């Protein structure tokens, strides 16, 4: 009999996050906590819940809000109970568009760093074990203990895509540093590719269904050797 797998996916109301949830709920062995800023407006998530084969819970969480992140732990813990959390999928991100290193909005840069770097970092902190705590936090109770941070090829200095999307690229390069963690966890960063979503645009090279199928395979087959690595959606490694 297959074991239950538990997932928390951020930024689930559209794009790659929504497709992650759509494919995950097709498996009755999955329990998914899908988070977004405003569940009341997430009509597509609500539709998925009506037809889900797996167990789907929709939780409010703004990755740009410290209070929202910290406040999510009690609700998610109540949902998952003793099952713990197997997969923390940091998908949510924002972009200022195609700005440049010396032509960006200062406020926009700070907002991007808060959502794209500080948010995933804090999510890792509040869902990881803390020394001296009485209870076992969610990831420590989980069976798989996987953290996936969604990055971009634009974050790779080695690939050198140039100076486009400066604040987004800077934030994702910083996010990549979160791939290093404790040896008893699996944590890596992955570039989903240039995908046809609201963020990627209609001219992107890959359909979201294809990218997400690869992302799920990568997550479910990841091992300790995957930790600290920068993957493409097909499992090949990108240069840092």
MARZA-633527 format. One record per residue: residue in three letters; chain; x, y, z of N, C-alpha, C, O, CB in turn. Coordinates in pm, whole numbers. Glycine has a CB too. Layout:
BAPA  residuo  cadena   neast  nnorth     nup  caeast  canorth    caup   ceast  cnorth     cup   oeast  onorth     oup  cbeast  cbnorth    cbup
BAPA      ALA       A       X       Y       Z       X        Y       Z       X       Y       Z       X       Y       Z       X        Y       Z
...
//
This chain:
BAPA  residuo  cadena   neast  nnorth     nup  caeast  canorth    caup   ceast  cnorth     cup   oeast  onorth     oup  cbeast  cbnorth    cbup
BAPA      UNK       A      84    -118       0       0        0       0      88     124       0     184     132      76     -95        0     121
BAPA      UNK       A      57     221     -83     136      342     -94     121     426      32      16     428      96      94      423    -217
BAPA      UNK       A     230     497      67     227      584     182     172     721     145     186     767      32     367      597     242
BAPA      UNK       A     109     785     243      60      921     224     178    1016     217     273    1005     294     -36      961     338
BAPA      UNK       A     173    1111     124     274     1217     113     206    1351     137      99    1377      82     345     1214     -26
BAPA      UNK       A     268    1435     218     211     1565     251     293    1676     189     416    1672     190     203     1583     404
BAPA      UNK       A     224    1777     134     287     1886      60     234    2020     106     114    2034     134     265     1869     -91
BAPA      UNK       A     322    2118     115     281     2257     127     339    2332       8     461    2335     -11     330     2320     264
BAPA      UNK       A     252    2391     -72     294     2461    -194     253    2607    -182     135    2637    -161     232     2396    -322
BAPA      UNK       A     348    2699    -195     315     2842    -189     286    2895    -329     329    2838    -429     431     2922    -124
BAPA      UNK       A     212    3005    -334     180     3066    -463      97    2974    -551     129    2954    -668     305     3104    -536
BAPA      UNK       A     -11    2919    -494     -85     2811    -562    -206    2857    -642    -276    2773    -700    -130     2713    -461
BAPA      UNK       A    -234    2986    -647    -359     3029    -711    -348    3043    -862    -449    3059    -930    -402     3160    -653
BAPA      UNK       A    -227    3038    -917    -211     3051   -1062     -76    2992   -1105       7    2954   -1022    -221     3200   -1105
BAPA      UNK       A     -56    2986   -1236      73     2948   -1292     124    2812   -1250      48    2716   -1241     172     3048   -1255
BAPA      UNK       A     254    2806   -1225     318     2679   -1190     262    2625   -1059     242    2504   -1047     470     2698   -1178
BAPA      UNK       A     236    2711    -962     182     2665    -834      48    2596    -849      24    2491    -790     169     2779    -739
BAPA      UNK       A     -40    2656    -929    -172     2596    -953    -158    2462   -1024    -229    2367    -991    -259     2691   -1036
BAPA      UNK       A     -69    2455   -1120     -50     2329   -1192      13    2222   -1102     -20    2104   -1114      38     2351   -1316
BAPA      UNK       A     103    2263   -1012     156     2168    -914      43    2106    -834      37    1984    -816     257     2237    -820
BAPA      UNK       A     -47    2191    -786    -160     2140    -707    -249    2052    -793    -293    1946    -748    -241     2257    -647
BAPA      UNK       A    -277    2094    -915    -364     2015   -1004    -310    1875   -1025    -386    1778   -1020    -380     2085   -1139
BAPA      UNK       A    -180    1863   -1048    -123     1730   -1071    -111    1651    -941    -129    1529    -942      14     1742   -1137
BAPA      UNK       A     -82    1717    -832     -69     1647    -704    -202    1592    -655    -207    1481    -601     -10     1739    -600
BAPA      UNK       A    -312    1667    -672    -441     1620    -620    -499    1507    -703    -598    1446    -663    -541     1735    -616
BAPA      UNK       A    -439    1477    -817    -483     1363    -897    -441    1230    -833    -490    1124    -872    -427     1373   -1040
BAPA      UNK       A    -351    1238    -736    -304     1118    -666    -371    1110    -530    -350    1198    -446    -149     1120    -652
BAPA      UNK       A    -452    1006    -505    -525      997    -377    -434     979    -257    -481     989    -143    -622      884    -383
BAPA      UNK       A    -305     952    -278    -211      935    -168    -148    1067    -125     -67    1069     -32    -103      837    -207
BAPA      UNK       A    -184    1177    -191    -128     1307    -157    -222    1389     -70    -343    1392     -93     -95     1384    -284
BAPA      UNK       A    -166    1456      30    -235     1557     109    -165    1689      79     -46    1703     105    -233     1523     264
BAPA      UNK       A    -239    1785      23    -178     1910     -22    -235    2028      55    -357    2044      64    -198     1930    -172
BAPA      UNK       A    -146    2110     109    -183     2240     163    -142    2342      59     -23    2370      42    -115     2267     304
BAPA      UNK       A    -239    2398     -10    -214     2497    -115    -233    2635     -56    -341    2668      -7    -308     2474    -238
BAPA      UNK       A    -128    2717     -61    -137     2849      -1    -139    2958    -107     -80    2944    -215     -21     2872      96
BAPA      UNK       A    -207    3067     -74    -213     3184    -161    -253    3304     -75    -295    3287      39    -314     3163    -280
BAPA      UNK       A    -239    3423    -130    -266     3543     -51    -414    3558     -15    -447    3601      96    -220     3665    -126
BAPA      UNK       A    -503    3522    -106    -646     3544     -82    -727    3424    -131    -770    3423    -246    -694     3674    -151
BAPA      UNK       A    -748    3325     -46    -824     3206     -88    -963    3239    -139   -1016    3165    -222    -834     3110      27
BAPA      UNK       A   -1024    3347     -91   -1159     3381    -134   -1165    3414    -282   -1270    3401    -345   -1212     3498     -53
BAPA      UNK       A   -1053    3457    -338   -1047     3491    -480    -982    3383    -565    -967    3399    -686    -973     3621    -499
BAPA      UNK       A    -943    3273    -502    -873     3165    -573    -975    3065    -627    -983    2952    -579    -771     3094    -481
BAPA      UNK       A   -1053    3106    -725   -1162     3022    -776   -1111    2894    -842   -1177    2791    -834   -1245     3100    -876
BAPA      UNK       A    -996    2900    -905    -943     2780    -971    -900    2675    -869    -915    2555    -892    -824     2817   -1061
BAPA      UNK       A    -846    2722    -756    -812     2627    -649    -938    2564    -592    -942    2444    -565    -733     2698    -537
BAPA      UNK       A   -1042    2645    -574   -1168     2593    -522   -1226    2486    -613   -1281    2386    -566   -1269     2706    -503
BAPA      UNK       A   -1214    2507    -743   -1262     2408    -840   -1183    2278    -829   -1240    2170    -836   -1253     2463    -982
BAPA      UNK       A   -1052    2290    -811    -969     2171    -794   -1011    2092    -670   -1011    1969    -671    -819     2210    -785
BAPA      UNK       A   -1047    2163    -565   -1086     2095    -441   -1211    2012    -461   -1225    1906    -399   -1108     2197    -329
BAPA      UNK       A   -1301    2058    -545   -1426     1986    -569   -1403    1851    -636   -1479    1757    -613   -1518     2070    -653
BAPA      UNK       A   -1298    1843    -719   -1275     1719    -795   -1149    1645    -752   -1108    1550    -819   -1265     1751    -943
BAPA      UNK       A   -1087    1686    -643    -958     1629    -602    -971    1481    -565   -1064    1441    -495    -902     1706    -484
BAPA      UNK       A    -876    1402    -612    -864     1263    -569    -789    1256    -436    -819    1174    -350    -793     1177    -676
BAPA      UNK       A    -690    1344    -422    -618     1356    -296    -690    1453    -204    -800    1500    -234    -474     1401    -319
BAPA      UNK       A    -627    1481     -93    -684     1570       9    -626    1710     -11    -504    1728      -5    -655     1517     154
BAPA      UNK       A    -710    1809     -34    -665     1944     -62    -720    2043      41    -840    2048      67    -708     1986    -203
BAPA      UNK       A    -628    2121      98    -663     2227     191    -607    2359     137    -493    2363      90    -608     2197     336
BAPA      UNK       A    -685    2464     144    -644     2595      93    -626    2688     213    -718    2708     292    -749     2652      -9
BAPA      UNK       A    -505    2745     224    -469     2825     340    -417    2961     294    -343    2969     196    -362     2753     426
BAPA      UNK       A    -456    3066     364    -407     3200     333    -263    3216     380    -232    3187     496    -496     3308     397
BAPA      UNK       A    -176    3262     290     -37     3286     326      24    3382     223      26    3353     104      44     3152     332
BAPA      UNK       A      74    3494     271     144     3592     189     292    3580     220     333    3609     332      92     3738     214
BAPA      UNK       A     374    3537     122     516     3515     149     591    3645     174     707    3643     214     579     3442      33
BAPA      UNK       A     527    3758     150     588     3887     180     554    3937     319     593    4048     355     546     3987      80
BAPA      UNK       A     483    3857     397     438     3899     530     495    3807     637     465    3687     639     284     3900     537
BAPA      UNK       A     577    3861     726     631     3781     835     520    3727     924     520    3610     962     730     3864     919
BAPA      UNK       A     424    3813     958     313     3770    1044     232    3659     978     191    3564    1044     222     3889    1078
BAPA      UNK       A     209    3673     846     133     3572     775     205    3437     773     141    3333     788     106     3617     635
BAPA      UNK       A     335    3440     754     414     3316     752     413    3249     888     386    3130     900     558     3344     707
BAPA      UNK       A     442    3328     991     445     3271    1126     306    3222    1167     292    3118    1232     496     3374    1228
BAPA      UNK       A     205    3296    1128      69     3259    1165      17    3135    1094     -80    3074    1139     -23     3372    1137
BAPA      UNK       A      82    3096     984      35     2979     908      68    2848     977       3    2747     951      96     2980     771
BAPA      UNK       A     168    2849    1063     217     2723    1119     110    2650    1199      94    2529    1185     338     2749    1207
BAPA      UNK       A      38    2722    1284     -64     2657    1368    -174    2595    1282    -219    2484    1311    -124     2759    1466
BAPA      UNK       A    -217    2666    1178    -324     2613    1093    -278    2490    1016    -349    2390    1008    -373     2720     995
BAPA      UNK       A    -157    2498     959    -105     2384     884     -81    2265     976    -109    2151     939      25     2422     811
BAPA      UNK       A     -29    2290    1094      -5     2183    1190    -135    2114    1227    -138    1991    1241      63     2238    1315
BAPA      UNK       A    -241    2192    1244    -371     2133    1279    -424    2047    1165    -486    1943    1188    -472     2243    1313
BAPA      UNK       A    -400    2090    1041    -445     2014     925    -370    1881     914    -432    1776     892    -425     2095     796
BAPA      UNK       A    -239    1885     931    -157     1767     907    -149    1675    1028    -130    1554    1013     -19     1808     866
BAPA      UNK       A    -163    1731    1147    -157     1649    1267     -27    1572    1278      81    1628    1256    -272     1553    1270
BAPA      UNK       A     -37    1445    1312      83     1363    1334     153    1324    1204     261    1265    1206      45     1238    1409
BAPA      UNK       A      90    1356    1090     150     1316     962     275    1396     929     360    1350     853      50     1330     850
BAPA      UNK       A     288    1518     984     403     1599     953     401    1647     809     303    1628     737     529     1523     981
BAPA      UNK       A     512    1708     767     522     1764     633     638    1700     559     752    1704     605     539     1918     639
BAPA      UNK       A     609    1641     443     712     1577     362     779    1673     264     900    1665     241     653     1461     287
BAPA      UNK       A     700    1764     205     751     1852     101     710    1997     129     591    2028     137     701     1807     -38
BAPA      UNK       A     809    2085     143     784     2228     148     829    2285      14     949    2290     -16     860     2297     269
BAPA      UNK       A     731    2328     -68     760     2372    -205     744    2523    -214     633    2575    -226     665     2300    -307
BAPA      UNK       A     858    2594    -206     860     2740    -212     853    2787    -357     955    2808    -423     987     2796    -143
BAPA      UNK       A     731    2802    -405     707     2837    -544     676    2986    -563     712    3043    -667     593     2755    -598
BAPA      UNK       A     611    3049    -466     565     3186    -482     680    3283    -507     786    3273    -445     487     3230    -358
BAPA      UNK       A     658    3377    -598     759     3479    -627     692    3596    -697     583    3583    -753     874     3422    -715
BAPA      UNK       A     759    3711    -692     712     3829    -765     825    3881    -852     941    3844    -833     662     3940    -667
BAPA      UNK       A     792    3966    -948     893     4025   -1035     857    4169   -1066     740    4205   -1074     907     3943   -1166
BAPA      UNK       A     959    4251   -1082     942     4390   -1121     946    4405   -1274     932    4515   -1326    1051     4477   -1057
BAPA      UNK       A     964    4293   -1343     973     4298   -1489    1116    4318   -1536    1211    4290   -1463     886     4410   -1543
BAPA      UNK       A    1131    4364   -1658    1264     4374   -1720    1331    4506   -1684    1340    4597   -1767    1253     4360   -1874
BAPA      UNK       A    1378    4515   -1559    1452     4633   -1518    1602    4606   -1529    1643    4497   -1571    1415     4674   -1373
BAPA      UNK       A    1684    4703   -1493    1830     4688   -1506    1897    4719   -1373    1835    4774   -1282    1885     4780   -1617
BAPA      UNK       A    2025    4682   -1362    2099     4699   -1237    2105    4844   -1192    2111    4870   -1071    2239     4645   -1253
BAPA      UNK       A    2103    4937   -1283    2108     5078   -1246    1983    5153   -1293    1984    5275   -1311    2233     5144   -1303
BAPA      UNK       A    1877    5077   -1311    1751     5137   -1354    1633    5068   -1290    1533    5040   -1355    1738     5132   -1504
BAPA      UNK       A    1645    5041   -1159    1540     4969   -1089    1474    5059    -985    1526    5165    -951    1597     4844   -1022
BAPA      UNK       A    1361    5015    -937    1291     5082    -828    1348    5031    -696    1350    4911    -671    1137     5058    -835
BAPA      UNK       A    1394    5124    -612    1451     5084    -482    1346    5012    -398    1374    4907    -339    1505     5208    -407
BAPA      UNK       A    1226    5068    -393    1118     5004    -317    1083    4869    -377    1055    4773    -304     993     5095    -313
BAPA      UNK       A    1086    4860    -510    1056     4734    -577    1160    4628    -547    1126    4510    -530    1046     4755    -725
BAPA      UNK       A    1287    4669    -540    1394     4574    -506    1372    4517    -367    1383    4396    -346    1532     4641    -516
BAPA      UNK       A    1341    4603    -271    1320     4557    -134    1199    4465    -124    1202    4364     -54    1303     4676     -41
BAPA      UNK       A    1092    4500    -195     972     4415    -194    1000    4279    -256     953    4176    -207     856     4484    -269
BAPA      UNK       A    1078    4279    -365    1114     4154    -431    1199    4066    -341    1177    3945    -334    1188     4182    -562
BAPA      UNK       A    1296    4126    -273    1380     4049    -182    1300    3993     -65    1324    3881     -19    1494     4135    -130
BAPA      UNK       A    1204    4072     -17    1121     4026      95    1039    3903      54    1033    3805     128    1026     4139     142
BAPA      UNK       A     977    3908     -63     892     3796    -106     971    3677    -158     936    3562    -129     797     3843    -214
BAPA      UNK       A    1078    3703    -234    1149     3596    -304    1261    3532    -224    1303    3420    -253    1205     3648    -432
BAPA      UNK       A    1311    3603    -123    1423     3551     -44    1385    3537     104    1393    3428     161    1546     3642     -58
BAPA      UNK       A    1345    3649     165    1313     3645     308    1194    3553     336    1191    3485     438    1284     3785     359
BAPA      UNK       A    1095    3552     245     979     3465     264    1015    3318     269     983    3252     367     879     3489     155
BAPA      UNK       A    1082    3264     166    1122     3124     171    1217    3093     287    1211    2985     346    1188     3086      42
BAPA      UNK       A    1305    3188     319    1397     3165     431    1319    3151     562    1348    3061     641    1499     3280     442
BAPA      UNK       A    1221    3239     584    1142     3232     706    1054    3109     708    1036    3047     813    1057     3358     722
BAPA      UNK       A     998    3072     594     919     2948     588    1003    2829     630     957    2743     705     863     2926     446
BAPA      UNK       A    1128    2825     582    1217     2718     625    1240    2721     775    1241    2616     840    1349     2728     552
BAPA      UNK       A    1260    2841     829    1286     2854     972    1168    2806    1056    1187    2728    1150    1317     2997    1007
BAPA      UNK       A    1048    2851    1023     934     2819    1110     883    2677    1091     810    2626    1177     821     2917    1084
BAPA      UNK       A     919    2613     981     876     2476     961     987    2375     989     967    2255     972     826     2459     820
BAPA      UNK       A    1101    2422    1031    1211     2332    1066    1222    2319    1218    1174    2406    1291    1344     2383    1007
BAPA      UNK       A    1283    2212    1264    1300     2195    1409    1386    2307    1469    1485    2350    1410    1363     2059    1439
BAPA      UNK       A    1347    2352    1585    1424     2451    1660    1470    2387    1790    1392    2320    1857    1341     2580    1687
BAPA      UNK       A    1593    2405    1826    1647     2345    1948    1569    2391    2070    1537    2510    2083    1797     2379    1964
BAPA      UNK       A    1538    2300    2158    1472     2333    2283    1321    2336    2275    1254    2360    2376    1519     2464    2331
BAPA      UNK       A    1263    2311    2157    1117     2314    2145    1059    2185    2201    1120    2079    2189    1074     2333    1997
BAPA      UNK       A     942    2195    2262     880     2081    2328     823    1983    2227     831    1861    2247     771     2128    2423
BAPA      UNK       A     765    2037    2117     702     1949    2019     793    1933    1897     887    2009    1878     564     2004    1976
BAPA      UNK       A     763    1834    1817     839     1811    1694     774    1889    1581     662    1857    1543     846     1660    1660
BAPA      UNK       A     840    1990    1525     781     2066    1415     757    1980    1292     802    1866    1282     871     2182    1379
BAPA      UNK       A     683    2038    1198     624     1959    1090     725    1884    1005     706    1766     978     544     2047    1003
BAPA      UNK       A     832    1951     962     926     1883     874    1000    1770     944    1036    1671     880    1025     1981     818
BAPA      UNK       A    1022    1783    1074    1091     1676    1146    1000    1554    1160    1049    1442    1167    1136     1724    1284
BAPA      UNK       A     868    1576    1164     775     1463    1173     752    1400    1036     701    1288    1028     643     1509    1233
BAPA      UNK       A     787    1470     930     762     1420     796     849    1301     760     954    1278     819     785     1529     697
BAPA      UNK       A     802    1226     663     874     1107     618     986    1140     521    1092    1078     525     778     1010     552
BAPA      UNK       A     964    1239     433    1060     1270     328    1151    1390     360    1270    1385     331     987     1297     200
BAPA      UNK       A    1096    1497     420    1175     1613     461    1246    1679     343    1369    1691     342    1277     1572     565
BAPA      UNK       A    1168    1721     244    1222     1783     123    1182    1931     118    1066    1965     137    1171     1709      -3
BAPA      UNK       A    1280    2017      91    1253     2158      66    1296    2189     -77    1412    2169    -114    1328     2251     168
BAPA      UNK       A    1202    2239    -156    1231     2279    -294    1214    2431    -303    1107    2483    -271    1138     2205    -397
BAPA      UNK       A    1317    2500    -347    1309     2643    -370    1312    2668    -521    1410    2636    -588    1426     2719    -299
BAPA      UNK       A    1204    2724    -571    1194     2750    -715    1279    2870    -751    1259    2980    -700    1048     2772    -756
BAPA      UNK       A    1374    2849    -841    1465     2954    -882    1448    2982   -1031    1339    2961   -1085    1611     2916    -851
BAPA      UNK       A    1552    3028   -1097    1545     3063   -1239    1684    3053   -1300    1784    3069   -1231    1488     3206   -1258
BAPA      UNK       A    1688    3024   -1429    1816     3028   -1499    1879    3166   -1494    2001    3179   -1507    1797     2985   -1643
BAPA      UNK       A    1796    3269   -1476    1848     3405   -1464    1933    3422   -1340    2011    3518   -1330    1733     3505   -1463
BAPA      UNK       A    1920    3331   -1243    1998     3338   -1120    2138    3282   -1136    2223    3299   -1049    1927     3264   -1009
BAPA      UNK       A    2164    3215   -1248    2294     3153   -1269    2395    3254   -1326    2375    3309   -1434    2281     3033   -1364
BAPA      UNK       A    2503    3277   -1251    2610     3362   -1301    2682    3291   -1417    2725    3355   -1512    2710     3398   -1187
BAPA      UNK       A    2693    3159   -1407    2761     3082   -1510    2690    3082   -1644    2756    3086   -1748    2778     2943   -1464
BAPA      UNK       A    2556    3078   -1642    2482     3079   -1768    2486    3216   -1834    2480    3225   -1957    2338     3037   -1745
BAPA      UNK       A    2495    3322   -1755    2514     3459   -1804    2410    3499   -1908    2440    3513   -2027    2653     3475   -1863
BAPA      UNK       A    2287    3517   -1862    2181     3563   -1950    2179    3715   -1966    2090    3771   -2029    2047     3516   -1898
BAPA      UNK       A    2279    3780   -1907    2288     3925   -1922    2220    3999   -1810    2186    3941   -1707    2229     3967   -2053
BAPA      UNK       A    2199    4129   -1831    2149     4215   -1724    2000    4234   -1719    1953    4326   -1651    2212     4345   -1735
BAPA      UNK       A    1922    4151   -1788    1776     4169   -1788    1714    4122   -1657    1771    4040   -1585    1713     4094   -1905
BAPA      UNK       A    1595    4176   -1628    1520     4138   -1507    1610    4143   -1383    1621    4046   -1309    1460     3997   -1522
BAPA      UNK       A    1673    4257   -1362    1779     4268   -1262    1734    4233   -1121    1796    4148   -1056    1835     4407   -1262
BAPA      UNK       A    1626    4295   -1072    1587     4269    -933    1542    4125    -914    1571    4064    -811    1477     4365    -890
BAPA      UNK       A    1471    4070   -1011    1428     3931   -1003    1550    3838   -1003    1557    3745    -923    1334     3896   -1122
BAPA      UNK       A    1645    3864   -1091    1765     3780   -1099    1844    3786    -969    1890    3683    -919    1853     3824   -1216
BAPA      UNK       A    1860    3907    -915    1932     3923    -788    1863    3843    -677    1930    3775    -599    1940     4071    -749
BAPA      UNK       A    1731    3851    -671    1658     3781    -565    1673    3630    -578    1687    3560    -478    1511     3820    -568
BAPA      UNK       A    1669    3580    -699    1679     3436    -717    1821    3385    -693    1839    3272    -647    1634     3398    -857
BAPA      UNK       A    1922    3465    -724    2059     3428    -692    2075    3416    -541    2139    3323    -491    2159     3530    -750
BAPA      UNK       A    2017    3511    -468    2020     3504    -321    1944    3382    -270    1989    3316    -176    1962     3633    -260
BAPA      UNK       A    1829    3353    -332    1750     3236    -291    1830    3108    -303    1815    3017    -222    1623     3226    -375
BAPA      UNK       A    1916    3100    -406    1994     2978    -427    2079    2941    -306    2108    2823    -283    2082     2994    -548
BAPA      UNK       A    2121    3041    -228    2204     3014    -112    2130    2938      -3    2193    2882      87    2258     3143     -57
BAPA      UNK       A    1997    2936     -10    1920     2864      90    1922    2712      67    1866    2637     146    1777     2913      91
BAPA      UNK       A    1985    2669     -40    1988     2526     -70    2073    2448      29    2062    2325      39    2040     2504    -212
BAPA      UNK       A    2158    2517     102    2243     2449     199    2168    2438     332    2123    2540     385    2378     2524     218
BAPA      UNK       A    2154    2319     384    2080     2303     509    2133    2183     585    2244    2137     558    1928     2286     482
BAPA      UNK       A    2056    2133     681    2101     2023     765    2114    1894     685    2043    1875     587    2005     2003     882
BAPA      UNK       A    2205    1805     726    2227     1681     651    2110    1585     655    2103    1493     573    2347     1612     703
BAPA      UNK       A    2016    1602     750    1902     1511     757    1783    1562     678    1673    1506     688    1862     1488     902
BAPA      UNK       A    1802    1668     600    1699     1720     511    1749    1715     367    1869    1710     342    1660     1864     550
BAPA      UNK       A    1654    1716     272    1687     1726     130    1641    1864      84    1522    1894      87    1619     1609      44
BAPA      UNK       A    1735    1948      42    1700     2083      -1    1778    2119    -126    1901    2105    -130    1728     2187     112
BAPA      UNK       A    1707    2164    -229    1772     2202    -354    1694    2314    -420    1582    2345    -380    1785     2081    -449
BAPA      UNK       A    1753    2374    -523    1684     2476    -602    1665    2422    -744    1746    2344    -793    1764     2611    -603
BAPA      UNK       A    1557    2465    -808    1527     2415    -942    1473    2526   -1031    1389    2606    -989    1427     2299    -934
BAPA      UNK       A    1522    2528   -1154    1473     2619   -1257    1363    2547   -1335    1391    2447   -1400    1589     2666   -1352
BAPA      UNK       A    1239    2596   -1330    1131     2527   -1402    1138    2543   -1552    1064    2477   -1625    1000     2577   -1354
BAPA      UNK       A    1228    2631   -1600    1235     2661   -1743    1149    2781   -1776    1079    2836   -1690    1191     2541   -1826
BAPA      UNK       A    1154    2821   -1901    1073     2934   -1947     935    2879   -1983     916    2819   -2089    1139     3008   -2071
BAPA      UNK       A     838    2901   -1893     710     2833   -1897     599    2932   -1932     603    3049   -1892     680     2765   -1763
BAPA      UNK       A     501    2885   -2007     388     2968   -2049     291    2990   -1932     193    2916   -1915     314     2902   -2168
BAPA      UNK       A     320    3092   -1853     234     3133   -1742     215    3284   -1752     267    3347   -1844     295     3092   -1603
BAPA      UNK       A     142    3342   -1658     127     3487   -1656     262    3555   -1645     285    3659   -1707      36     3531   -1541
BAPA      UNK       A     354    3496   -1564     485     3554   -1547     574    3527   -1668     646    3616   -1714     550     3500   -1421
BAPA      UNK       A     569    3404   -1721     655     3367   -1833     610    3425   -1966     693    3448   -2055     662     3219   -1844
BAPA      UNK       A     480    3450   -1980     427     3507   -2102     395    3403   -2208     441    3289   -2199     523     3606   -2158
BAPA      UNK       A     316    3440   -2310     273     3345   -2413     386    3302   -2506     373    3201   -2575     162     3406   -2495
BAPA      UNK       A     496    3376   -2508     607     3340   -2596     704    3242   -2535     806    3210   -2597     681     3462   -2636
BAPA      UNK       A     676    3193   -2414     765     3099   -2346     775    2968   -2424     692    2938   -2510     716     3072   -2204
BAPA      UNK       A     878    2891   -2393     912     2772   -2472     844    2644   -2425     838    2547   -2501    1060     2752   -2470
BAPA      UNK       A     792    2640   -2301     744     2514   -2246     603    2529   -2189     571    2630   -2126     840     2463   -2137
BAPA      UNK       A     520    2429   -2212     388     2426   -2152     401    2396   -2002     488    2320   -1961     297     2321   -2221
BAPA      UNK       A     314    2456   -1923     325     2442   -1779     305    2297   -1735     367    2254   -1638     223     2531   -1710
BAPA      UNK       A     220    2222   -1804     195     2082   -1767     323    1999   -1776     350    1916   -1690      87     2022   -1857
BAPA      UNK       A     402    2022   -1882     525     1945   -1901     628    1979   -1794     691    1890   -1736     584     1971   -2041
BAPA      UNK       A     645    2108   -1768     742     2150   -1667     706    2092   -1530     792    2038   -1461     749     2303   -1659
BAPA      UNK       A     581    2104   -1491     539     2060   -1358     551    1909   -1342     589    1862   -1235     396     2104   -1330
BAPA      UNK       A     520    1833   -1445     536     1688   -1436     682    1653   -1404     709    1563   -1325     492     1620   -1567
BAPA      UNK       A     774    1724   -1467     916     1701   -1441     954    1745   -1300    1032    1678   -1232    1001     1776   -1543
BAPA      UNK       A     898    1858   -1255     929     1910   -1121     884    1812   -1013     955    1792    -914     863     2046   -1099
BAPA      UNK       A     767    1751   -1031     716     1656    -932     803    1530    -931     834    1477    -824     569     1620    -962
BAPA      UNK       A     841    1483   -1048     930     1367   -1055    1061    1395    -984    1113    1310    -910     956     1327   -1201
BAPA      UNK       A    1116    1513   -1006    1242     1550    -941    1227    1552    -790    1314    1501    -719    1288     1687    -991
BAPA      UNK       A    1117    1609    -740    1097     1617    -595    1079    1479    -533    1136    1450    -428     976     1703    -564
BAPA      UNK       A    1000    1395    -598     967     1265    -538    1081    1164    -550    1078    1061    -483     843     1209    -603
BAPA      UNK       A    1179    1192    -633    1294     1102    -647    1422    1160    -588    1526    1096    -592    1316     1068    -792
BAPA      UNK       A    1414    1281    -533    1532     1346    -476    1586    1266    -358    1510    1206    -282    1500     1489    -432
BAPA      UNK       A    1718    1266    -344    1785     1197    -233    1877    1296    -163    1885    1413    -200    1865     1073    -284
BAPA      UNK       A    1946    1248     -62    2040     1333      11    2146    1391     -83    2197    1500     -59    2108     1255     123
BAPA      UNK       A    2178    1318    -189    2277     1368    -285    2226    1486    -366    2305    1557    -429    2318     1256    -379
BAPA      UNK       A    2095    1509    -364    2037     1623    -436    2057    1754    -361    2049    1861    -420    1888     1599    -459
BAPA      UNK       A    2082    1745    -231    2089     1864    -149    2199    1960    -193    2309    1919    -230    2111     1825      -7
BAPA      UNK       A    2165    2089    -189    2261     2193    -221    2288    2208    -369    2383    2278    -407    2387     2165    -152
BAPA      UNK       A    2208    2145    -456    2232     2150    -600    2131    2240    -671    2022    2266    -619    2229     2009    -660
BAPA      UNK       A    2168    2286    -789    2089     2376    -872    2049    2298    -997    2130    2280   -1088    2171     2509    -908
BAPA      UNK       A    1924    2253   -1000    1877     2167   -1108    1797    2243   -1213    1739    2348   -1186    1793     2055   -1050
BAPA      UNK       A    1794    2187   -1333    1694     2222   -1433    1574    2130   -1411    1582    2034   -1334    1752     2209   -1580
BAPA      UNK       A    1464    2158   -1478    1345     2076   -1456    1363    1931   -1500    1290    1843   -1454    1227     2136   -1529
BAPA      UNK       A    1460    1906   -1587    1483     1769   -1634    1581    1693   -1547    1616    1579   -1578    1534     1771   -1776
BAPA      UNK       A    1626    1754   -1437    1717     1687   -1345    1864    1711   -1372    1948    1674   -1291    1691     1543   -1349
BAPA      UNK       A    1896    1772   -1486    2035     1808   -1512    2071    1928   -1426    1984    2004   -1385    2058     1840   -1663
BAPA      UNK       A    2200    1946   -1399    2242     2056   -1312    2278    2180   -1392    2335    2173   -1501    2361     2013   -1227
BAPA      UNK       A    2242    2296   -1335    2282     2423   -1389    2411    2470   -1321    2434    2436   -1205    2170     2527   -1372
BAPA      UNK       A    2494    2546   -1388    2609     2606   -1321    2564    2716   -1228    2466    2786   -1257    2711     2661   -1423
BAPA      UNK       A    2633    2733   -1117    2598     2838   -1022    2626    2976   -1082    2602    3077   -1017    2675     2820    -890
//
